[in-house]
Amino acid sequence: MDKNIGEQLNKAYEAYRQACMDRDHAVKELQLKTENYTQQIREQQEKIELQNSIIAKLKSQLAALNANR
C-alpha cells in the first residue's frame, strides 16, 4: 500500500511540475509577444506621426499656392 501511495505522489508531483513548466513557458511566450506587439505599435505610431507631418506640410504648401492665385 505504501508503494502505491508513493507512486501516486510521484505521478501527482510530476504532473504538477509539468503544469508549472507549461505555465512558465506560456508566460514567457506571452511576454515576448507583448514586447513584439508593443514595438510594432511604437513603429506604427512613428509612421503615423511622420505621415501627419508630411500632410501638414503639403496642406501649408497648398494653402500658400491658393493664396497666390
ChimeraX commands (.cxc) that place a marker at each C-alpha (Angstrom):
marker #1 position 0.00,0.00,0.00 radius 0.5
marker #1 position 2.81,2.46,0.83 radius 0.5
marker #1 position 4.43,1.77,-2.52 radius 0.5
marker #1 position 1.16,2.56,-4.30 radius 0.5
marker #1 position 0.78,5.84,-2.40 radius 0.5
marker #1 position 4.40,6.75,-3.22 radius 0.5
marker #1 position 3.78,6.10,-6.91 radius 0.5
marker #1 position 0.64,8.20,-6.83 radius 0.5
marker #1 position 2.52,11.01,-5.10 radius 0.5
marker #1 position 5.31,10.82,-7.66 radius 0.5
marker #1 position 2.82,10.93,-10.52 radius 0.5
marker #1 position 0.97,13.83,-8.94 radius 0.5
marker #1 position 4.21,15.71,-8.34 radius 0.5
marker #1 position 5.36,15.08,-11.92 radius 0.5
marker #1 position 2.02,16.34,-13.26 radius 0.5
marker #1 position 2.30,19.44,-11.05 radius 0.5
marker #1 position 5.87,20.04,-12.16 radius 0.5
marker #1 position 4.90,19.71,-15.83 radius 0.5
marker #1 position 1.97,22.08,-15.34 radius 0.5
marker #1 position 4.31,24.63,-13.75 radius 0.5
marker #1 position 6.76,24.31,-16.63 radius 0.5
marker #1 position 3.93,24.72,-19.15 radius 0.5
marker #1 position 2.68,27.79,-17.28 radius 0.5
marker #1 position 6.16,29.34,-17.17 radius 0.5
marker #1 position 6.60,28.70,-20.88 radius 0.5
marker #1 position 3.22,30.28,-21.64 radius 0.5
marker #1 position 4.08,33.33,-19.51 radius 0.5
marker #1 position 7.41,33.80,-21.32 radius 0.5
marker #1 position 5.74,33.41,-24.70 radius 0.5
marker #1 position 3.07,35.95,-23.75 radius 0.5
marker #1 position 5.72,38.41,-22.57 radius 0.5
marker #1 position 7.63,38.03,-25.83 radius 0.5
marker #1 position 4.51,38.55,-27.93 radius 0.5
marker #1 position 3.56,41.57,-25.82 radius 0.5
marker #1 position 7.01,43.08,-26.35 radius 0.5
marker #1 position 6.81,42.43,-30.09 radius 0.5
marker #1 position 3.34,43.96,-30.38 radius 0.5
marker #1 position 4.42,46.95,-28.30 radius 0.5
marker #1 position 7.37,47.50,-30.64 radius 0.5
marker #1 position 5.12,47.20,-33.70 radius 0.5
marker #1 position 2.68,49.71,-32.21 radius 0.5
marker #1 position 5.54,52.11,-31.49 radius 0.5
marker #1 position 6.79,51.80,-35.08 radius 0.5
marker #1 position 3.31,52.35,-36.49 radius 0.5
marker #1 position 2.84,55.42,-34.30 radius 0.5
marker #1 position 6.13,56.84,-35.60 radius 0.5
marker #1 position 4.97,56.24,-39.18 radius 0.5
marker #1 position 1.66,57.96,-38.45 radius 0.5
marker #1 position 3.45,60.95,-36.93 radius 0.5
marker #1 position 5.71,61.22,-39.97 radius 0.5
marker #1 position 2.75,61.00,-42.35 radius 0.5
marker #1 position 0.85,63.60,-40.35 radius 0.5
marker #1 position 3.87,65.89,-40.58 radius 0.5
marker #1 position 4.05,65.40,-44.34 radius 0.5
marker #1 position 0.31,66.06,-44.67 radius 0.5
marker #1 position 0.61,69.25,-42.63 radius 0.5
marker #1 position 3.48,70.48,-44.84 radius 0.5
marker #1 position 1.56,69.66,-48.01 radius 0.5
marker #1 position -1.52,71.47,-46.69 radius 0.5
marker #1 position 0.52,74.56,-45.90 radius 0.5
marker #1 position 2.09,74.46,-49.37 radius 0.5
marker #1 position -1.35,74.10,-50.93 radius 0.5
marker #1 position -2.70,76.98,-48.87 radius 0.5
marker #1 position 0.24,79.13,-49.99 radius 0.5
marker #1 position -0.39,78.26,-53.62 radius 0.5
marker #1 position -4.09,79.04,-53.28 radius 0.5
marker #1 position -3.29,82.34,-51.60 radius 0.5
marker #1 position -1.07,83.36,-54.50 radius 0.5
marker #1 position -3.80,82.81,-57.07 radius 0.5
marker link #1:1,2 radius 0.2
marker link #1:2,3 radius 0.2
marker link #1:3,4 radius 0.2
marker link #1:4,5 radius 0.2
marker link #1:5,6 radius 0.2
marker link #1:6,7 radius 0.2
marker link #1:7,8 radius 0.2
marker link #1:8,9 radius 0.2
marker link #1:9,10 radius 0.2
marker link #1:10,11 radius 0.2
marker link #1:11,12 radius 0.2
marker link #1:12,13 radius 0.2
marker link #1:13,14 radius 0.2
marker link #1:14,15 radius 0.2
marker link #1:15,16 radius 0.2
marker link #1:16,17 radius 0.2
marker link #1:17,18 radius 0.2
marker link #1:18,19 radius 0.2
marker link #1:19,20 radius 0.2
marker link #1:20,21 radius 0.2
marker link #1:21,22 radius 0.2
marker link #1:22,23 radius 0.2
marker link #1:23,24 radius 0.2
marker link #1:24,25 radius 0.2
marker link #1:25,26 radius 0.2
marker link #1:26,27 radius 0.2
marker link #1:27,28 radius 0.2
marker link #1:28,29 radius 0.2
marker link #1:29,30 radius 0.2
marker link #1:30,31 radius 0.2
marker link #1:31,32 radius 0.2
marker link #1:32,33 radius 0.2
marker link #1:33,34 radius 0.2
marker link #1:34,35 radius 0.2
marker link #1:35,36 radius 0.2
marker link #1:36,37 radius 0.2
marker link #1:37,38 radius 0.2
marker link #1:38,39 radius 0.2
marker link #1:39,40 radius 0.2
marker link #1:40,41 radius 0.2
marker link #1:41,42 radius 0.2
marker link #1:42,43 radius 0.2
marker link #1:43,44 radius 0.2
marker link #1:44,45 radius 0.2
marker link #1:45,46 radius 0.2
marker link #1:46,47 radius 0.2
marker link #1:47,48 radius 0.2
marker link #1:48,49 radius 0.2
marker link #1:49,50 radius 0.2
marker link #1:50,51 radius 0.2
marker link #1:51,52 radius 0.2
marker link #1:52,53 radius 0.2
marker link #1:53,54 radius 0.2
marker link #1:54,55 radius 0.2
marker link #1:55,56 radius 0.2
marker link #1:56,57 radius 0.2
marker link #1:57,58 radius 0.2
marker link #1:58,59 radius 0.2
marker link #1:59,60 radius 0.2
marker link #1:60,61 radius 0.2
marker link #1:61,62 radius 0.2
marker link #1:62,63 radius 0.2
marker link #1:63,64 radius 0.2
marker link #1:64,65 radius 0.2
marker link #1:65,66 radius 0.2
marker link #1:66,67 radius 0.2
marker link #1:67,68 radius 0.2
marker link #1:68,69 radius 0.2
view
